[in-house]
């Protein structure tokens, strides 16, 4: 999925473990109940994604430069992503800071 236009795509109940979404536009994607273990979201645009209480980002490989604007995350998932060692950088397309888009407290 690297560099793909995935706007509005559905990954409902998908296991995308190890998938590469680097530089992909995932705006408005449905990722309800999806699992992102070892997935690469580096520089991905993940704005306004539809997530549910059972969507899991735990174990995600890389989120550097990703833009999470307007994506409503469960508090534990938001905390996990904010504490991720790659939660840094600015998205090269949108110019939005990763930590700011995740609404990290620092």
C-alpha positions as CSV (number, residue, x, y, z in Angstrom):
1,X,0.0,0.0,0.0
2,X,3.0,2.3,0.0
3,X,2.2,5.6,-1.6
4,X,-1.3,4.6,-2.4
5,X,-4.4,6.7,-2.5
6,X,-6.6,4.9,-0.1
7,X,-9.1,7.7,0.6
8,X,-12.3,6.2,1.9
9,X,-11.1,2.6,1.7
10,X,-12.3,0.0,4.2
11,X,-10.1,-2.1,6.3
12,X,-13.0,-3.2,8.5
13,X,-11.9,-6.1,10.8
14,X,-8.7,-6.4,8.9
15,X,-5.4,-7.7,10.2
16,X,-2.9,-5.5,8.4
17,X,0.1,-6.8,10.5
18,X,3.3,-5.9,8.8
19,X,1.7,-3.9,6.0
20,X,3.5,-0.9,4.6
21,X,1.3,2.3,4.4
22,X,4.3,4.6,4.1
23,X,3.3,7.8,2.2
24,X,-0.2,6.5,1.7
25,X,-3.3,8.8,2.0
26,X,-5.7,7.0,4.3
27,X,-8.1,9.9,4.8
28,X,-11.6,8.8,5.8
29,X,-10.6,5.1,5.9
30,X,-12.7,2.7,7.9
31,X,-10.3,0.9,10.2
32,X,-12.9,-0.3,12.7
33,X,-11.7,-3.4,14.5
34,X,-8.4,-3.5,12.5
35,X,-5.1,-4.5,13.9
36,X,-1.9,-2.6,12.9
37,X,0.8,-4.8,14.6
38,X,4.2,-4.1,12.8
39,X,2.5,-1.9,10.2
40,X,4.5,1.1,8.8
41,X,2.5,4.4,8.9
42,X,5.5,6.6,8.3
43,X,4.5,9.9,6.5
44,X,0.9,8.5,6.1
45,X,-2.1,10.8,6.1
46,X,-4.5,9.2,8.5
47,X,-6.9,12.1,8.9
48,X,-10.5,11.6,9.8
49,X,-10.2,7.8,10.0
50,X,-13.1,5.9,11.4
51,X,-11.8,3.9,14.3
52,X,-13.7,1.9,16.9
53,X,-13.1,0.8,20.4
54,X,-11.5,-2.4,19.2
55,X,-9.1,-0.8,16.7
56,X,-5.5,-1.6,17.8
57,X,-2.4,0.3,16.9
58,X,-0.3,-1.5,19.6
59,X,2.8,-2.9,18.0
60,X,2.8,-0.4,15.1
61,X,6.3,-0.2,13.6
62,X,6.6,3.5,12.6
63,X,4.4,6.6,12.8
64,X,7.0,9.3,12.1
65,X,5.6,12.1,10.0
66,X,2.0,10.8,10.1
67,X,-0.9,13.2,10.2
68,X,-3.8,12.0,12.6
69,X,-5.8,15.2,12.4
70,X,-9.5,14.7,13.3
71,X,-9.1,11.0,13.9
72,X,-10.8,10.2,17.2
73,X,-8.7,7.6,19.1
74,X,-9.6,5.7,22.2
75,X,-7.6,7.2,25.1
76,X,-5.3,4.2,25.6
77,X,-4.5,4.1,21.9
78,X,-3.8,7.8,21.9
79,X,-1.5,7.4,24.9
80,X,0.3,4.4,23.3
81,X,0.9,6.3,20.0
82,X,2.1,9.5,21.9
83,X,4.6,7.3,23.8
84,X,5.8,5.5,20.7
85,X,9.5,6.2,19.9
86,X,8.7,7.3,16.4
87,X,5.9,9.8,17.4
88,X,7.8,12.8,15.9
89,X,8.2,14.7,12.7
90,X,6.0,16.6,10.3
91,X,3.9,15.1,7.5
92,X,5.6,16.1,4.2
93,X,2.3,16.6,2.4
94,X,0.1,18.3,4.9
95,X,2.8,20.1,7.0
96,X,1.1,18.9,10.2
97,X,3.2,17.8,13.2
98,X,2.6,14.2,14.2
99,X,2.5,14.8,17.9
100,X,0.2,17.8,17.5
101,X,-2.2,15.8,15.3
102,X,-2.3,13.1,18.0
103,X,-3.0,15.8,20.6
104,X,-0.1,14.6,22.8
105,X,0.1,16.5,26.0
106,X,3.7,17.6,25.8
